[in-house]
């Protein structure tokens, strides 16, 4: 039988034929696809005279079979990381790394690429510049020994990344906290149902979320339960990932120097919109003291409330990391008159999605998102949606996978099964993934649904010629801009009143409660900003090392926090190294700062939205300047075209409660 991964799917938009693809298809398809890709590269190199079509465009079109295999495999491994998937990854990841290095170190291909005449249009020029830089950064200019060492480093880093993520997932599953019903006081019946163990014990199993601080710490009334959850979170990777962190940092440092960069951070950020590692460090250093001061003030107020209610705090000067979220939430509820358990009833998942997220997209971009019950996702609980223009023209497909399960890696993300490209004649097929334990969402979960759909829009509304420039194939400190600006629509008046209705009565959310929700989103910004900056500083400092890598991870992290003035009592970085999936198993090494960098664009850009309103004119401006262009346009020019001027960081400072903070000039550009 024909391997279903080795030919384009005949389903709409080339949606993978999930019903007929099995894990057993992957390795045979992978081997064949590698061979086909090698043959395509050889054919390019065999052409007599290099030109744009037979070299650059041929290179852009090469490897489609391999891309299809990898998209199916890595998307499904992320959402269902079983031992069987991991075993296949062990075998194919090293081969893939070697194959990729061989392409970028192919001297004939590199020579042809540099020799072609580039068409006189911006998208072609940017593609050519990108490809040449990519070859250089993958070792095309190194001698034979350098190329061999680089290939070895890349292969080992691929293995380490895979193992880090696998260890983290295993620890996350192993450390899930078993609690009794009494210990879960403060949770709703809906939450209790989601956590009930299926082994007949009558206990409840609470899975760990990716960040250090667990969201349930804000809801659990039992201090011992809060502590059990917080302590379990901090045990992840303590034994399994320490050596991986040290070896990964060491190899990244060696690779950067081999390629002519002082540090891995310099190597990475040279390709980001920040431009230099110094600019990213300056952004963190400028904001950290004010954020830490705000966090300390919030902790003091939380401690005062706790003591007024007779709480026995572990620390006399305020709550520690286990108790701080709970007392901050109690203070928020008291000051804002906010019942968060009741609030969930206004945010049923599918109501938020269809009447909120999709409704906002229709107001802004004229697109419609309709369920395709005739198309199957990769699981029964994965929904498939078709996205169309106002005139009915199809744009692509969206898959949504929101259910929590043990084998799904932590966090939320968007990825693609197919990217848009006019050259390849392909339309986007994207997926949004989250892990929700209740279909009644928290404020943060509502925001995340909007955030991930912002990424999806970046892929779905792409309109470029070349696959390498399509959709979210942009720098990390730019890719978060569309997703973060989309978060703002979650609680905009014209959007929220369309979806925030009580799950039982259908009554709209009361205006007073909605006002409390808006205020709640700005509450606790000292803690939120400081824990984020702490993780960003740890990331940048690991990747700014120029000599021996420290082996005492705890001491290294504490020194970083002290130097950035983020050593706030009771505050733990959003991620510590051994469970920092973004930078050791994801694509964000030396780039975790990018969320804040993009938020500066988002805060400033959303001021324009508020001036013009959530309407088609505003959406058209954002779509034309940002969403449709992918990497096909200079990012500063794209932002200026949308905003009408260069970026202003003041709206970010106001949003984060950091007014009066000085931002270094070199951190203010796109």
C-alpha positions in Angstrom: 0.0 0.0 0.0 1.1 3.6 -0.7 2.5 5.3 2.4 0.0 8.1 3.1 2.8 10.5 4.2 4.6 10.3 0.9 2.0 12.1 -1.2 0.0 15.2 -0.8 -3.3 14.6 1.0 -6.4 14.7 -1.2 -8.5 16.2 1.6 -9.4 19.9 1.5 -6.3 22.1 2.0 -4.1 19.0 2.1 -5.3 18.3 5.7 -3.4 15.1 6.7 -5.6 12.0 6.3 -5.4 11.3 10.0 -7.7 8.3 9.8 -5.2 6.4 7.6 -1.8 7.6 9.0 -0.2 5.5 11.7 3.1 5.9 13.6 4.4 2.9 11.7 4.3 5.0 8.5 6.7 7.6 9.8 10.1 5.9 9.6 9.7 4.4 6.1 8.3 7.7 4.9 11.1 9.6 6.6 13.8 7.5 4.9 12.2 7.9 1.5 11.6 11.6 2.0 15.3 12.2 3.0 16.3 10.4 -0.2 13.9 12.4 -2.3 15.2 15.7 -0.8 18.8 14.7 -1.4 17.9 14.0 -5.0 16.2 17.4 -5.4 19.2 19.1 -4.0 21.5 17.2 -6.4 19.3 18.2 -9.3 19.5 21.8 -8.4 23.3 21.6 -8.2 23.4 19.8 -11.6 21.8 22.7 -13.5 24.3 24.4 -15.8 23.7 28.0 -15.1 22.2 29.1 -11.7 19.3 31.4 -11.9 16.5 32.5 -9.6 14.0 29.8 -10.7 16.4 26.8 -10.9 18.2 27.6 -7.7 16.3 29.7 -5.2 12.7 28.8 -6.1 13.7 25.2 -6.6 15.3 25.2 -3.2 12.1 26.7 -1.7 10.1 23.9 -3.3 12.4 21.1 -2.4 11.7 18.8 0.6 7.9 19.0 0.6 7.7 15.3 1.3 10.0 15.6 4.2 8.1 18.6 5.6 4.9 16.6 5.4 6.3 13.7 7.4 7.9 16.0 10.0 4.8 18.1 10.4 2.6 15.0 11.1 5.2 13.5 13.5 6.3 16.5 15.6 2.8 17.9 15.9 1.5 14.6 17.2 4.5 14.0 19.4 3.9 17.3 21.1 0.3 16.5 21.8 0.7 12.8 22.6 4.3 12.1 23.7 4.1 8.4 24.3 7.0 6.0 24.6 6.4 4.8 21.1 6.6 8.4 19.7 9.7 9.1 21.7 11.5 6.0 20.4 10.9 7.1 16.8 12.2 10.5 17.7 15.4 9.0 19.1 16.0 7.4 15.7 15.0 10.2 13.3 16.2 13.3 15.1 20.0 12.6 14.7 19.4 11.8 11.0 17.4 14.9 10.5 20.1 17.1 12.1 22.8 15.5 9.9 20.7 15.9 6.8 20.1 19.6 7.5 23.7 20.3 8.1 24.7 18.5 4.9 22.4 20.8 2.9 23.7 24.0 4.5 27.3 22.9 4.2 26.9 22.0 0.5 29.5 24.2 -1.2 28.1 23.9 -4.7 24.6 24.8 -3.5 25.9 27.7 -1.5 28.0 29.0 -4.5 25.0 28.8 -6.8 22.8 30.7 -4.3 25.3 33.5 -4.0 25.7 33.7 -7.8 22.0 34.2 -8.8 20.6 37.4 -10.0 18.0 38.6 -7.5 14.6 39.9 -8.8 14.0 43.6 -8.0 11.3 43.2 -5.5 11.4 43.4 -1.7 10.1 39.8 -1.0 12.7 38.3 -3.3 15.5 40.4 -1.9 14.6 39.5 1.7 14.4 35.8 0.8 17.8 35.8 -0.8 19.3 37.7 2.2 17.7 35.2 4.6 18.9 32.1 2.7 22.5 33.4 2.5 22.5 34.3 6.2 21.1 30.9 7.0 23.8 29.1 5.1 26.5 31.2 6.8 25.0 30.7 10.2 24.9 26.9 9.5 28.6 26.8 8.7 28.8 27.2 4.9 32.0 29.4 5.3 33.8 27.0 7.7 36.6 24.8 6.6 36.2 21.0 6.6 37.2 20.5 10.3 34.9 23.4 11.3 32.0 21.9 9.4 32.5 18.5 10.9 32.6 19.9 14.4 29.5 22.0 13.8 27.6 19.0 12.5 28.6 17.1 15.6 27.5 19.9 17.9 24.1 20.3 16.1 23.5 16.6 16.3 24.2 16.5 20.0 22.1 19.6 20.7 19.2 18.0 18.9 19.5 14.9 21.1 19.8 17.0 24.3 16.7 19.1 23.4 14.7 16.0 22.8 15.9 14.4 26.1 15.2 17.6 28.1 11.6 17.7 27.0 11.1 14.0 27.5 12.6 14.2 31.1 10.4 17.2 31.9 7.3 15.5 30.7 8.1 12.3 32.7 8.8 14.4 35.8 5.6 16.4 35.3 3.6 13.2 35.1 5.4 11.5 38.1 5.1 14.6 40.3 1.3 15.1 39.8 -0.1 15.7 43.3 -2.6 13.3 44.8 -5.0 15.1 47.2 -8.2 14.3 48.9 -11.5 16.2 48.3 -11.1 18.1 51.6 -7.6 19.2 50.6 -9.1 20.6 47.3 -11.4 23.0 49.1 -11.9 26.1 47.1 -12.3 24.4 43.7 -15.5 24.0 41.8 -17.3 20.8 41.2 -16.3 21.0 37.5 -12.7 21.2 38.5 -13.0 18.3 41.0 -14.5 16.2 38.3 -11.6 16.9 36.0 -9.1 15.9 38.7 -10.8 12.8 39.9 -8.5 9.7 39.8 -9.8 6.8 37.7 -8.3 4.1 40.0 -11.2 3.9 42.4 -9.2 5.4 45.2 -11.5 8.4 45.7 -8.5 10.7 45.5 -7.8 13.5 43.0 -4.7 13.9 40.8 -3.7 17.5 40.1 -1.3 17.7 37.1 1.5 20.2 37.1 1.4 23.2 34.7 4.6 24.4 32.9 5.3 27.5 35.0 6.8 27.4 38.5 3.8 29.0 40.2 0.7 26.8 39.6 -2.6 28.5 38.9 -4.4 26.5 41.6 -2.2 28.0 44.3 -4.5 31.0 43.9 -7.6 28.9 44.6 -6.7 26.2 47.1 -7.8 27.1 50.6 -5.6 24.5 52.3 -2.0 25.8 52.9 -0.6 22.3 52.9 -2.2 21.6 49.5 -0.8 24.8 48.0 2.7 23.9 49.3 2.5 20.4 48.0 1.7 21.7 44.5 4.4 24.4 44.6 7.1 22.0 46.0 6.3 19.4 43.4 6.6 22.0 40.6 10.1 22.8 41.8 11.4 19.3 41.8 11.1 18.9 38.0 14.3 18.1 36.3 16.3 18.3 39.5 18.0 15.0 38.8 17.4 14.4 35.1 18.0 17.7 33.5 21.0 19.3 35.4 23.7 17.7 33.2 21.6 18.4 30.1 21.4 22.2 30.9 25.2 22.4 31.5 26.1 20.5 28.3 23.6 22.4 26.2 24.9 25.8 27.3 28.5 24.6 26.8 27.8 23.4 23.3 25.8 26.5 22.3 28.7 28.6 23.5 31.2 26.6 21.4 29.0 26.8 18.3 28.6 30.6 18.6 32.4 31.0 18.8 32.9 28.6 15.9 30.6 30.8 13.8 32.3 34.1 14.8 30.0 35.3 17.6 31.1 36.1 21.2 28.2 34.3 22.8 25.1 32.2 21.9 22.9 35.3 22.8 24.8 37.3 20.2 24.3 34.5 17.7 20.6 34.3 18.3 19.6 37.9 18.7 21.5 39.0 15.6 18.5 37.5 13.7 15.8 39.1 16.0 14.3 42.6 15.7 16.1 43.6 18.9 19.3 43.4 16.9 21.8 42.9 19.8 22.0 41.0 23.0 22.9 44.3 24.7 19.5 45.7 23.7 17.7 42.7 25.2 19.7 42.8 28.4 19.1 46.6 28.7 15.4 46.1 28.5 15.4 43.7 31.4 17.9 45.6 33.5 15.9 48.9 33.0 12.6 47.4 34.1 13.7 45.0 36.8 14.2 47.4 39.8 10.8 49.0 39.4 9.1 45.7 38.9 10.8 44.2 41.9 9.8 47.2 44.0 6.2 46.8 42.9 6.3 43.1 43.7 7.6 43.7 47.2 4.8 46.2 47.8 2.2 43.7 46.6 3.7 41.0 48.9 3.5 43.3 51.8 -0.2 44.0 51.2 -0.9 40.3 50.7 0.9 39.6 54.0 -1.1 42.2 55.8 -4.4 40.7 54.6 -3.2 37.2 55.5 -2.3 38.2 59.1 -5.6 40.1 59.5 -7.4 36.8 58.8 -5.2 34.9 61.2 -3.1 33.0 58.7 0.1 31.3 59.9 2.6 32.3 57.2 5.9 30.5 56.8 7.7 33.8 56.5 7.2 36.6 59.1 7.7 39.4 56.5 5.0 38.1 54.1 3.8 35.0 52.1 6.3 32.8 50.4 6.1 31.3 46.9 3.5 28.7 48.0 1.1 31.2 49.7 1.6 34.4 47.8 -0.7 33.6 44.9 -3.5 32.7 47.3 -3.3 35.8 49.4 -2.9 38.0 46.3 -6.1 36.5 44.9 -7.9 37.0 48.2 -6.8 40.7 48.2 -7.9 41.0 44.5 -11.3 39.4 45.3 -11.8 41.7 48.3 -10.7 44.9 46.7 -12.5 44.2 43.4 -15.5 42.3 44.7 -14.6 39.4 42.4 -15.8 35.9 42.9 -13.6 33.9 40.5 -15.5 30.7 40.9 -18.7 32.4 39.8 -16.8 34.2 37.1 -15.9 31.0 35.4 -19.6 30.4 34.7 -19.5 33.2 32.2 -16.6 31.8 30.2 -17.6 28.3 28.7 -14.8 27.3 26.3 -16.8 26.9 23.1 -18.7 30.1 23.8 -15.5 32.0 24.3 -14.1 30.5 21.1 -17.0 30.9 18.7 -18.8 34.0 20.1 -15.6 35.7 21.2 -12.4 34.8 19.4 -14.1 34.1 16.0 -16.5 37.0 16.4 -13.6 39.4 16.9 -11.8 38.1 13.9 -15.0 38.6 11.8 -15.3 42.2 13.0 -11.7 43.0 12.2 -10.9 40.9 9.1 -14.3 39.9 7.7 -13.4 36.2 7.9 -15.7 33.4 9.1 -14.7 30.3 11.0 -17.0 27.4 10.6 -16.9 23.9 12.0 -16.1 21.2 9.4 -17.7 18.1 11.0 -16.9 16.1 7.8 -13.2 16.5 8.5 -11.4 14.5 11.1 -8.7 15.7 13.5 -5.9 13.6 14.9 -8.1 12.7 17.9 -11.8 12.6 18.4 -11.7 15.7 20.6 -9.8 17.7 18.1 -12.1 20.0 16.1 -11.5 21.1 12.5 -12.7 24.5 11.3 -12.6 26.1 7.9 -11.6 29.8 7.6 -13.1 31.8 4.7 -13.0 35.3 3.4 -16.1 37.4 3.4 -16.9 36.4 -0.2 -16.6 32.7 0.6 -13.1 32.2 -0.7 -11.4 29.5 1.4 -8.3 30.6 3.3 -7.3 27.5 5.2 -8.1 25.2 8.2 -7.8 25.6 11.9 -7.5 22.6 14.3 -8.2 23.1 18.0 -6.9 20.8 20.7 -7.8 22.0 24.2 -8.2 18.9 26.3 -5.7 18.2 29.0 -4.0 14.7 29.0 -0.9 13.2 30.6 0.9 12.7 27.3 0.5 16.3 26.1 3.5 18.5 26.7 2.9 21.5 28.9 1.9 25.0 27.9 -0.1 26.3 24.9 1.1 26.8 21.4 0.3 27.2 17.7 2.0 25.2 14.9 1.4 24.3 11.3 0.7 21.2 9.3 0.9 23.3 6.1 2.2 26.8 5.5 0.7 29.3 3.0 2.8 29.8 -0.2 1.8 31.2 -3.6 4.9 29.5 -5.1 4.0 26.1 -3.8 0.2 26.6 -4.2 -0.5 25.7 -0.6 -2.9 27.1 1.9 -2.4 27.1 5.7 -3.5 24.3 8.0 -2.7 25.4 11.6 -3.4 24.0 15.1 -4.0 25.7 18.4 -3.1 23.6 21.5 -3.9 24.1 25.2 -4.5 22.0 28.2 -7.7 22.9 30.1 -9.1 20.8 32.9 -12.5 22.4 32.8 -14.6 23.8 30.0 -15.3 26.8 32.3 -12.3 29.0 31.8 -10.4 31.3 34.1 -9.5 34.8 33.1 -6.0 33.7 32.2 -7.3 30.8 30.1 -9.7 33.1 28.2 -6.7 35.3 27.4 -4.6 32.3 26.2 -7.4 31.2 23.8 -7.3 34.7 22.2 -3.4 34.7 22.3 -3.0 31.4 20.5 -5.6 32.4 17.9 -3.5 35.5 17.3 -0.7 33.2 16.2 -3.2 31.2 14.1 -4.3 34.4 12.3 -0.6 35.1 11.5 -0.5 31.8 9.7 -4.0 31.8 8.2 -3.9 35.4 6.8 -0.4 35.1 5.3 -0.2 36.1 1.7 3.4 35.6 0.5 5.1 33.9 -2.4 7.8 32.0 -0.6 7.4 29.3 2.1 10.4 30.5 4.1 8.8 33.9 4.6 5.3 32.6 5.4 3.2 33.3 8.4 4.9 32.8 11.7 8.4 32.2 10.1 9.6 35.4 11.6 11.9 36.5 14.5 10.7 35.4 17.9 10.4 39.0 19.2 8.1 39.7 16.3 6.1 36.5 16.2 4.5 37.3 19.6 3.2 40.7 18.4 0.1 39.5 16.6 -0.7 37.0 19.4 -0.3 39.6 22.1 -2.3 42.3 20.4 -5.1 39.7 19.9 -5.3 39.2 23.7 -6.6 42.7 24.0 -9.9 41.8 22.3 -10.8 39.2 25.0 -12.2 41.9 27.3 -12.9 44.7 24.9 -16.5 45.8 25.5 -17.8 45.1 22.0 -16.4 41.5 22.1 -16.9 40.4 25.7 -20.6 41.3 25.7 -21.1 39.0 22.7 -19.7 35.9 24.5 -19.6 36.3 28.3 -23.0 34.7 29.2 -23.8 32.5 32.1 -23.5 28.8 31.3 -26.8 28.0 33.0 -29.0 31.0 32.5 -27.6 32.7 29.4 -27.6 36.0 31.2 -24.8 38.4 30.1 -22.0 39.2 32.5 -23.1 42.1 34.8 -21.4 45.4 34.0 -19.9 45.6 37.6 -18.4 42.1 37.3 -17.0 42.9 33.9 -15.4 46.1 35.3 -13.8 44.0 38.0 -12.5 41.6 35.4 -10.8 44.4 33.6 -9.3 45.7 36.8 -8.2 42.2 37.7 -6.1 41.9 34.6 -4.0 44.8 35.8 -3.8 43.5 39.3 -0.6 42.1 40.6 1.6 43.4 37.7 4.6 43.7 40.0 4.6 39.9 40.7 3.8 39.0 37.0 6.5 41.4 35.6 9.2 40.4 38.1 8.8 36.7 37.7 8.8 37.0 34.0 11.9 39.3 34.0 13.6 36.8 36.4 13.2 34.0 33.9 14.3 36.2 31.0 17.4 37.2 32.9 18.3 33.6 33.6 17.9 32.7 30.0 20.0 35.6 28.7 22.8 35.1 31.3 23.1 31.4 30.5 23.6 32.3 26.9 25.9 35.2 27.5 28.6 33.1 29.1 32.0 33.3 27.4 34.0 30.8 29.5 33.3 27.7 31.6 29.7 26.8 32.2 28.8 26.8 36.0 27.7 23.4 37.2 25.9 24.7 40.3 22.7 25.8 38.7 21.0 27.1 41.9 24.0 29.3 42.7 24.1 30.6 39.1 20.5 31.5 39.1 20.6 33.2 42.5 23.6 35.3 41.3 21.7 36.3 38.2 18.7 37.4 40.3 20.8 39.4 42.7 22.7 41.2 39.8 19.4 42.2 38.2 17.9 43.2 41.5 15.2 40.5 41.1 16.0 38.6 44.3 12.6 39.4 45.8 11.7 37.4 48.9 9.0 34.9 48.2 9.2 35.4 44.4 10.4 32.5 42.2 11.2 33.0 38.5 8.4 31.9 36.1 10.8 29.1 35.0 14.0 27.8 36.5 16.5 26.1 34.3 15.7 22.5 34.8 12.0 23.0 33.7 12.6 25.9 31.4 11.2 24.1 28.3 11.1 27.3 26.2 14.9 27.6 26.1 16.2 24.0 26.5 13.6 22.1 24.5 11.9 24.8 22.5 13.0 27.5 20.1 13.4 30.4 22.6 17.0 30.1 23.8 18.3 33.6 24.4 14.9 34.8 23.3 12.5 34.5 26.2 12.8 38.3 26.5 10.8 38.5 23.3 7.4 38.4 25.0 8.1 41.7 26.7 9.7 43.1 23.5 6.5 42.2 21.6 4.3 43.6 24.4 5.9 47.0 23.8 4.6 46.8 20.2 1.3 45.4 21.4 0.6 48.1 24.0 1.5 50.9 21.6 -0.3 49.3 18.7 -3.5 48.7 20.7 -3.7 52.3 21.5 -4.2 52.9 17.8 -6.9 50.2 17.8 -8.7 52.0 20.6 -8.5 55.2 18.7 -10.0 53.7 15.5 -12.2 51.1 17.0 -12.5 47.3 16.5 -13.8 47.4 12.9 -12.9 46.4 9.4 -10.8 49.5 8.7 -8.5 48.8 11.7 -8.3 45.1 10.9 -7.4 45.9 7.2 -4.6 48.1 8.3 -3.2 45.4 10.7 -3.8 42.6 8.2 -2.1 44.4 5.3 0.9 45.7 7.2 1.5 42.8 9.6 -0.4 39.6 9.3 -0.3 39.1 5.6 3.4 39.9 5.2 5.1 37.3 7.3 8.9 37.9 6.9 8.4 39.5 3.4 8.8 43.1 4.7 11.2 45.0 6.9 9.7 44.8 10.4 10.3 48.4 11.4 8.7 49.6 8.1 5.8 47.2 8.7 5.1 48.5 12.2 5.4 52.1 11.0 3.0 51.4 8.2 0.5 50.1 10.7 1.0 52.6 13.6 1.8 55.7 11.5 5.0 56.3 13.5 7.8 54.4 15.2 7.2 52.4 18.4 6.6 54.2 21.7 7.4 52.3 24.9 5.3 54.5 27.2 2.1 52.5 26.8 3.9 49.4 28.0 5.2 51.1 31.1 1.7 52.3 31.9 0.2 48.9 31.5 2.8 47.3 33.7 2.6 49.9 36.4 6.2 51.1 35.6 5.6 54.8 34.8 8.7 56.8 35.4 11.0 54.0 34.5 13.7 55.1 32.0 14.2 52.8 29.0 17.5 52.9 27.2 17.2 54.4 23.7 18.5 51.3 22.0 15.7 49.2 23.4 13.0 51.4 21.9 13.3 50.3 18.2 11.5 47.5 16.5 
